[in-house]
Amino acid sequence: MRLEWIGWVATAAFASSYLFKQPASLRRVQAVAASLWVIYGVIIYAYPVLVANVVVAAMAMLSSPMMRRRPAA
């Protein structure tokens, strides 16, 4: 079964994340995209893809709540 479509969806999600104007939205979409890359990395046994995107997803998820807590300048 060909599952490379997961990689293509992840690529599209990452690319589209840069169209968001709100930093919190951008980070949420990037977290979803990185999670898709993690799944894809597991499927194809690509540990560098897996590890890199676990880091990206974690950073995106951790930084998203911080963006909402900052007072408006």
Backbone hydrogen bonds in HBPLUS format (Angstrom, degrees):
<---DONOR---> <-ACCEPTOR-->    atom                        ^
c    i                          cat <-CA-CA->   ^        H-A-AA   ^      H-
h    n   atom  resd res      DA  || num        DHA   H-A  angle D-A-AA Bond
n    s   type  num  typ     dist DA aas  dist angle  dist       angle   num
A0006-ILE N   A0003-LEU O   3.10 MM   3  5.97 160.6  2.13 123.2 126.8     1
A0007-GLY N   A0004-GLU O   3.04 MM   3  5.31 122.6  2.39 103.7 116.6     2
A0008-TRP N   A0004-GLU O   3.23 MM   4  6.66 151.5  2.31 145.8 153.9     3
A0009-VAL N   A0005-TRP O   2.86 MM   4  6.11 157.0  1.91 151.1 156.9     4
A0010-ALA N   A0006-ILE O   2.92 MM   4  6.10 158.0  1.97 147.3 153.8     5
A0011-THR N   A0007-GLY O   2.94 MM   4  6.12 153.3  2.02 141.9 149.1     6
A0012-ALA N   A0008-TRP O   2.96 MM   4  6.21 161.6  2.00 147.7 152.2     7
A0013-ALA N   A0009-VAL O   2.87 MM   4  6.09 156.6  1.92 149.5 156.3     8
A0014-PHE N   A0010-ALA O   2.94 MM   4  6.17 165.7  1.96 151.9 155.4     9
A0015-ALA N   A0011-THR O   2.95 MM   4  6.13 168.5  1.96 153.1 156.7    10
A0016-SER N   A0012-ALA O   2.88 MM   4  6.00 159.6  1.93 147.0 152.8    11
A0017-SER N   A0013-ALA O   2.99 MM   4  6.09 134.2  2.21 142.4 154.0    12
A0017-SER N   A0014-PHE O   3.18 MM   3  5.18 132.3  2.42  95.3 108.2    13
A0018-TYR N   A0015-ALA O   3.42 MM   3  6.01 152.4  2.50 110.7 116.3    14
A0019-LEU N   A0016-SER O   2.96 MM   3  5.44 164.7  1.99 117.5 122.3    15
A0020-PHE N   A0017-SER O   3.25 MM   3  5.70 163.8  2.28 110.9 115.7    16
A0025-SER N   A0022-GLN O   3.11 MM   3  5.36 118.9  2.50 104.0 118.2    17
A0026-LEU N   A0022-GLN O   3.03 MM   4  6.33 162.1  2.06 157.6 163.2    18
A0027-ARG N   A0023-PRO O   2.97 MM   4  6.20 159.3  2.01 150.2 155.1    19
A0028-ARG N   A0024-ALA O   3.02 MM   4  6.26 153.3  2.09 144.5 151.7    20
A0029-VAL N   A0025-SER O   3.02 MM   4  6.25 167.3  2.04 156.2 158.7    21
A0030-GLN N   A0026-LEU O   2.93 MM   4  6.12 155.5  1.99 146.3 154.0    22
A0031-ALA N   A0027-ARG O   2.84 MM   4  6.03 146.4  1.95 143.4 152.4    23
A0032-VAL N   A0028-ARG O   3.03 MM   4  6.36 154.4  2.09 147.6 153.8    24
A0033-ALA N   A0029-VAL O   2.89 MM   4  6.15 164.9  1.91 151.9 156.3    25
A0034-ALA N   A0030-GLN O   2.82 MM   4  5.95 162.7  1.85 147.8 152.8    26
A0035-SER N   A0031-ALA O   2.95 MM   4  6.09 148.1  2.06 139.4 148.4    27
A0036-LEU N   A0032-VAL O   2.99 MM   4  6.35 149.9  2.08 148.0 156.0    28
A0037-TRP N   A0033-ALA O   2.96 MM   4  6.34 151.8  2.04 147.4 155.6    29
A0038-VAL N   A0034-ALA O   2.86 MM   4  6.18 144.5  1.99 144.1 154.1    30
A0039-ILE N   A0035-SER O   3.05 MM   4  6.39 160.3  2.09 148.6 152.4    31
A0040-TYR N   A0036-LEU O   2.92 MM   4  6.19 162.9  1.95 150.2 155.2    32
A0041-GLY N   A0037-TRP O   2.74 MM   4  5.90 155.4  1.80 146.7 153.9    33
A0042-VAL N   A0038-VAL O   2.97 MM   4  6.25 150.1  2.06 149.5 156.9    34
A0043-ILE N   A0039-ILE O   3.02 MM   4  6.31 161.2  2.05 150.8 155.9    35
A0044-ILE N   A0040-TYR O   2.99 MM   4  6.25 158.8  2.04 155.0 159.5    36
A0046-ALA N   A0041-GLY O   2.85 MM   5  4.80 154.7  1.91 142.7 147.9    37
A0045-TYR N   A0042-VAL O   3.24 MM   3  5.00 157.0  2.30  97.8 104.6    38
A0050-LEU N   A0046-ALA O   3.02 MM   4  6.31 158.7  2.07 151.2 158.1    39
A0051-VAL N   A0047-TYR O   2.84 MM   4  5.98 176.5  1.85 160.1 159.5    40
A0052-ALA N   A0048-PRO O   3.01 MM   4  5.93 164.9  2.03 143.7 148.5    41
A0053-ASN N   A0049-VAL O   3.14 MM   4  6.10 157.6  2.20 142.3 148.3    42
A0054-VAL N   A0050-LEU O   2.95 MM   4  6.14 139.1  2.12 146.6 158.1    43
A0055-VAL N   A0051-VAL O   3.12 MM   4  6.37 162.6  2.15 153.1 156.6    44
A0056-VAL N   A0052-ALA O   3.03 MM   4  6.33 158.6  2.08 141.7 147.9    45
A0057-ALA N   A0053-ASN O   2.87 MM   4  5.84 165.1  1.89 139.6 144.4    46
A0058-ALA N   A0054-VAL O   2.94 MM   4  6.03 161.4  1.98 145.8 151.5    47
A0059-MET N   A0055-VAL O   2.93 MM   4  6.11 166.0  1.95 153.3 157.2    48
A0060-ALA N   A0056-VAL O   2.89 MM   4  6.03 158.9  1.93 150.4 156.7    49
A0061-MET N   A0057-ALA O   2.91 MM   4  6.07 160.0  1.95 149.5 154.8    50
A0062-LEU N   A0058-ALA O   2.84 MM   4  5.98 161.1  1.88 151.8 157.6    51
A0063-SER N   A0059-MET O   2.91 MM   4  5.88 152.4  1.99 143.4 150.4    52
A0064-SER N   A0060-ALA O   3.12 MM   4  6.03 136.5  2.32 137.4 146.8    53
A0067-MET N   A0063-SER O   3.14 MM   4  6.37 142.8  2.29 145.7 154.8    54
A0067-MET N   A0064-SER O   3.16 MM   3  5.27 127.9  2.45  99.1 112.1    55
A0068-ARG N   A0065-PRO O   3.17 MM   3  5.30 127.5  2.46  98.5 111.2    56
A0069-ARG N   A0065-PRO O   3.26 MM   4  6.54 137.5  2.46 144.5 155.6    57
